[in-house]
Amino acid sequence: MTRVYVSAVMPISLEQAWSVLRDFNGLPDYHPFFAKSYIEDGKPADQVGCVRHFHDHDGNSIREELLTLSDREHLCCYRILDAPALPVRDYVAEMRLKPITTSGHCFGEWWAEFEVDDADHDDVVQRVGDTFRLAFEGAVKVGGQGA
């Protein structure tokens, strides 16, 4: 099992970061990798069990199912159902935010565990890590606009 872990201190409040990152359908609004997204079957984007179907700028699609969304714990957990351009199996990811009480900023951590063939390991680990890092950076840009 491979594990990718990324953490960040974001110079915005927990509330600002969560308002961006909790939107399971919002990736194209803050992440440079993704072009469009929709929730299948017209379900709400915050309904556990909903499936987001999104595309990168090259047209590759990914389908992910929301497993947990907690406004109390500022936590989101999801799994990949289908990602033809990302050669992983049994992929589950979790993102959690916490306040940094001394500064008013936000600490974010995002990790994923999955199986990947040795030949694809380094590329996939880099892509997943970049995805998480850029999500935190995008949350700062978008979430900080209201500050």
C-alpha positions in Angstrom: 0.0 0.0 0.0 1.3 3.4 -1.0 0.6 6.5 1.1 1.0 10.1 0.0 0.8 12.8 2.7 0.8 16.6 2.2 0.3 19.2 4.9 0.2 23.0 4.7 -0.1 26.1 6.8 -2.6 28.3 5.0 -2.6 32.1 5.8 -6.4 32.2 5.9 -8.8 31.2 8.6 -10.2 27.7 9.0 -13.6 29.0 8.0 -12.2 30.5 4.8 -10.4 27.3 3.8 -13.3 25.1 4.7 -15.7 27.2 2.7 -13.6 26.4 -0.4 -12.5 22.8 0.2 -15.7 21.3 1.6 -17.4 21.8 -1.9 -17.0 18.3 -3.3 -18.0 19.7 -6.7 -15.8 22.8 -6.6 -12.4 21.6 -7.8 -12.4 23.6 -11.1 -13.1 26.8 -9.0 -9.8 26.6 -7.2 -7.6 23.9 -8.7 -5.5 24.5 -11.9 -5.5 20.8 -12.9 -9.3 20.5 -13.4 -11.5 22.0 -16.0 -15.1 20.9 -15.2 -17.0 18.9 -12.7 -20.5 17.7 -11.9 -22.3 15.6 -9.4 -24.0 12.5 -10.9 -27.7 12.0 -10.6 -28.4 15.6 -9.5 -27.5 14.8 -5.9 -26.2 17.6 -3.6 -22.4 18.0 -3.5 -22.5 17.5 0.3 -24.5 14.3 0.4 -22.4 11.3 1.5 -22.5 8.8 -1.3 -22.7 11.3 -4.1 -20.3 10.8 -7.0 -18.4 13.7 -8.6 -17.3 13.3 -12.2 -14.6 15.7 -13.2 -12.2 16.3 -16.1 -8.7 17.7 -16.3 -7.7 20.1 -19.1 -6.6 17.1 -21.3 -10.1 15.6 -21.2 -9.2 12.8 -18.8 -12.0 12.0 -16.4 -12.1 10.8 -12.8 -15.1 9.6 -10.8 -15.0 9.8 -7.0 -17.5 8.9 -4.3 -17.9 11.1 -1.2 -17.5 8.8 1.9 -17.5 11.3 4.7 -18.1 15.1 5.0 -18.0 16.6 8.5 -18.5 20.3 9.1 -17.8 19.7 12.8 -14.5 18.0 12.2 -13.6 19.8 9.0 -13.0 16.5 7.3 -13.7 15.0 3.9 -13.0 11.4 2.8 -13.6 10.0 -0.7 -12.6 7.1 -2.9 -11.8 6.8 -6.6 -14.3 4.8 -8.5 -12.8 5.2 -12.0 -9.7 7.0 -13.2 -8.4 5.6 -16.4 -5.4 8.0 -16.6 -4.4 7.4 -13.0 -3.2 3.8 -12.6 -4.3 3.2 -9.0 -6.4 0.7 -7.2 -8.2 0.9 -3.9 -7.6 4.6 -3.7 -9.0 6.3 -0.6 -8.2 9.9 0.4 -8.9 12.1 3.4 -8.5 15.9 3.9 -8.7 17.5 7.3 -8.4 21.1 8.4 -7.6 22.5 11.9 -7.3 26.0 13.3 -3.9 27.3 14.3 -5.0 29.2 17.4 -1.9 31.4 17.8 -2.2 32.9 14.4 -5.7 32.5 13.2 -4.4 30.6 10.2 -5.4 27.1 9.1 -3.5 23.8 9.1 -4.5 21.4 6.4 -3.5 17.8 5.8 -4.4 15.6 2.9 -3.5 12.0 2.4 -4.3 9.1 0.2 -3.6 5.4 0.3 -3.7 3.2 -2.8 -2.1 0.3 -4.7 0.0 1.2 -7.7 2.3 -0.9 -9.9 6.0 -0.3 -9.3 6.5 1.0 -12.9 3.9 3.8 -12.2 4.8 4.5 -8.5 7.0 7.6 -8.7 4.8 9.3 -11.3 1.6 8.6 -9.4 3.0 9.7 -6.1 4.2 13.0 -7.6 0.9 13.6 -9.3 -1.2 12.9 -6.2 1.1 15.0 -4.0 1.0 17.9 -6.5 -2.8 17.6 -6.6 -3.1 18.0 -2.8 -0.5 20.8 -2.6 -2.2 22.8 -5.4 -5.6 22.3 -3.8 -4.3 24.0 -0.6 -2.7 26.8 -2.6 -6.0 27.3 -4.5 -8.0 27.4 -1.3 -5.7 30.2 -0.1 -6.3 32.2 -3.3 -10.0 31.7 -3.5 -10.8 31.7 0.3 -8.6 34.7 0.9 -10.5 36.8 -1.6 -13.3 37.4 0.9 -10.9 38.6 3.6 
